[in-house]
Amino acid sequence: MKSGRAAARGRARWTADVRSAAVTGGEAVLRPDSDRRDAWTLLVDGTPQSHVDLGDPSYLLFEYVRRLGHVVDLAGPVGAALDVVHLGGGALTLPRYVAATRPGSRQRVVEYDEALTEFVRAELPWDKRARIRVSGADAREWLSRQRPDTADLLIVDVFAGARTPAHLTSAEFVAAAADVLRPGGVFAANVADGPPLSFARRQAATLRSVFGEALLMAEPGLLRGRRFSNLVLVGSAAPLPVADLTRRTAGDPTAARVVEGAAFDGFVGTAVAVTDADATASPLPPSGVFGR
C-alpha cells in the first residue's frame, strides 16, 4: 500500500499531467497512471480507449487487450516477425506490443481519426525503429484497396465513441478482412455487449459464416448475461491454438473462458449472421460502464 505522502504525489501528478485535445471523435484525454510511472490511459469523450506503458510496451492492462495479446503471442513461432493489420489505432497499444515482442514485424494501423493519431504521436510517440505505419482511413474502405494474402494477423478494435460502426459488423466486412489474410492467417475482433448478448451472438454467427475455425474468449460473468463487457472473437481457416489460449486466459488476473466447438455453437444458438442489409452499430454501454 502506498504511504499517504506517496499517494498524494500520485494524485498531484494525475491531475497536473492530464493532456487533452479536440479530435474528430470528440475530446481526447490522456491521464497518467498513478501506479506506473510511464503509463497513460487514453479516453475519447469519456470512454477509455487504450492504456499504454511507454516504459514497458509488453504490459497490457485492459483484460480484453491482454486476450488479444495472447492471440498475437500464438499467431506464429515465438518472437518471429509477423505482418499485422490493426483496424482501429487508439494509442497503439497492440502495435507497440507486437513491436516489443516480435521485433521486425511489419504493421499497418488504420485509424479513421487522424487528429487522434497526431495527438497520440505528439504526446506518446512510439519507437521510430518500429515498422509501424498509420493510415488515416475508414477501415472498410481501406480493406477494399488491399491485395489479398498479405497479412498473418488482422485485429479489429474499432469504436466511434463507445460503439462499433454498423458497416464493420457484417459478414461482407469479415469476408473482406479474411481476403487480406494469408492461408492460415488469424482474424481477431473486440466486441462489446451486455445482456441478453444478442449483438455478440450475431457477431459470433457472422464469424462462423466466414471462417472454418472460430472461438471466443470472455469472462464468465459476461457469458452468463450478468454484465456489459468485452469479448474477443477469433477465426481462421486453420486450426486455432485452443489449449494454449485456454491455459493463458485461465491464468490472467481476471480469468476468462475459451468457448469453441459445440459450446461455441451453443452460444450462437439461433442467431444468424449479420449482412450489410441489416447491420447495426454495437449497443451503447449502460451509464457507468467504461467510465461513462
Secondary structure in CASP SS format (residue, H / E / C, confidence):
PFRMAT SS
TARGET T0000
AUTHOR 0000-0000-0000
METHOD secondary structure of the structure
MODEL  1
M C 1.00
K C 1.00
S C 1.00
G H 1.00
R H 1.00
A H 1.00
A H 1.00
A H 1.00
R H 1.00
G H 1.00
R H 1.00
A H 1.00
R H 1.00
W H 1.00
T H 1.00
A H 1.00
D C 1.00
V C 1.00
R E 1.00
S E 1.00
A E 1.00
A E 1.00
V E 1.00
T C 1.00
G C 1.00
G E 1.00
E E 1.00
A E 1.00
V E 1.00
L E 1.00
R E 1.00
P E 1.00
D C 1.00
S C 1.00
D C 1.00
R C 1.00
R C 1.00
D C 1.00
A E 1.00
W E 1.00
T E 1.00
L E 1.00
L E 1.00
V E 1.00
D C 1.00
G C 1.00
T E 1.00
P E 1.00
Q E 1.00
S E 1.00
H E 1.00
V E 1.00
D E 1.00
L C 1.00
G C 1.00
D C 1.00
P C 1.00
S C 1.00
Y C 1.00
L C 1.00
L C 1.00
F C 1.00
E H 1.00
Y H 1.00
V H 1.00
R H 1.00
R H 1.00
L H 1.00
G H 1.00
H H 1.00
V H 1.00
V H 1.00
D H 1.00
L H 1.00
A C 1.00
G C 1.00
P C 1.00
V C 1.00
G C 1.00
A C 1.00
A C 1.00
L C 1.00
D E 1.00
V E 1.00
V E 1.00
H E 1.00
L E 1.00
G C 1.00
G C 1.00
G C 1.00
A C 1.00
L C 1.00
T H 1.00
L H 1.00
P H 1.00
R H 1.00
Y H 1.00
V H 1.00
A H 1.00
A H 1.00
T H 1.00
R C 1.00
P C 1.00
G C 1.00
S C 1.00
R E 1.00
Q E 1.00
R E 1.00
V E 1.00
V E 1.00
E C 1.00
Y C 1.00
D C 1.00
E H 1.00
A H 1.00
L H 1.00
T H 1.00
E H 1.00
F H 1.00
V H 1.00
R H 1.00
A H 1.00
E H 1.00
L C 1.00
P C 1.00
W C 1.00
D C 1.00
K C 1.00
R C 1.00
A C 1.00
R E 1.00
I E 1.00
R E 1.00
V E 1.00
S E 1.00
G C 1.00
A C 1.00
D C 1.00
A H 1.00
R H 1.00
E H 1.00
W H 1.00
L H 1.00
S C 1.00
R C 1.00
Q C 1.00
R C 1.00
P C 1.00
D C 1.00
T C 1.00
A E 1.00
D E 1.00
L E 1.00
L E 1.00
I E 1.00
V E 1.00
D C 1.00
V C 1.00
F C 1.00
A E 1.00
G C 1.00
A C 1.00
R E 1.00
T C 1.00
P C 1.00
A H 1.00
H H 1.00
L H 1.00
T C 1.00
S C 1.00
A H 1.00
E H 1.00
F H 1.00
V H 1.00
A H 1.00
A H 1.00
A H 1.00
A H 1.00
D H 1.00
V H 1.00
L E 1.00
R E 1.00
P E 1.00
G E 1.00
G E 1.00
V E 1.00
F E 1.00
A E 1.00
A E 1.00
N E 1.00
V E 1.00
A E 1.00
D E 1.00
G C 1.00
P C 1.00
P C 1.00
L C 1.00
S H 1.00
F H 1.00
A H 1.00
R H 1.00
R H 1.00
Q H 1.00
A H 1.00
A H 1.00
T H 1.00
L H 1.00
R H 1.00
S H 1.00
V H 1.00
F C 1.00
G C 1.00
E E 1.00
A E 1.00
L E 1.00
L E 1.00
M E 1.00
A E 1.00
E C 1.00
P H 1.00
G H 1.00
L H 1.00
L H 1.00
R C 1.00
G C 1.00
R C 1.00
R C 1.00
F C 1.00
S E 1.00
N E 1.00
L E 1.00
V E 1.00
L E 1.00
V E 1.00
G E 1.00
S E 1.00
A C 1.00
A C 1.00
P C 1.00
L C 1.00
P C 1.00
V H 1.00
A H 1.00
D H 1.00
L H 1.00
T H 1.00
R H 1.00
R H 1.00
T H 1.00
A H 1.00
G C 1.00
D C 1.00
P C 1.00
T C 1.00
A C 1.00
A C 1.00
R E 1.00
V E 1.00
V E 1.00
E E 1.00
G H 1.00
A H 1.00
A H 1.00
F H 1.00
D H 1.00
G H 1.00
F H 1.00
V H 1.00
G C 1.00
T C 1.00
A C 1.00
V C 1.00
A C 1.00
V C 1.00
T C 1.00
D C 1.00
A C 1.00
D C 1.00
A C 1.00
T C 1.00
A C 1.00
S C 1.00
P C 1.00
L C 1.00
P C 1.00
P C 1.00
S C 1.00
G C 1.00
V H 1.00
F H 1.00
G H 1.00
R C 1.00
END
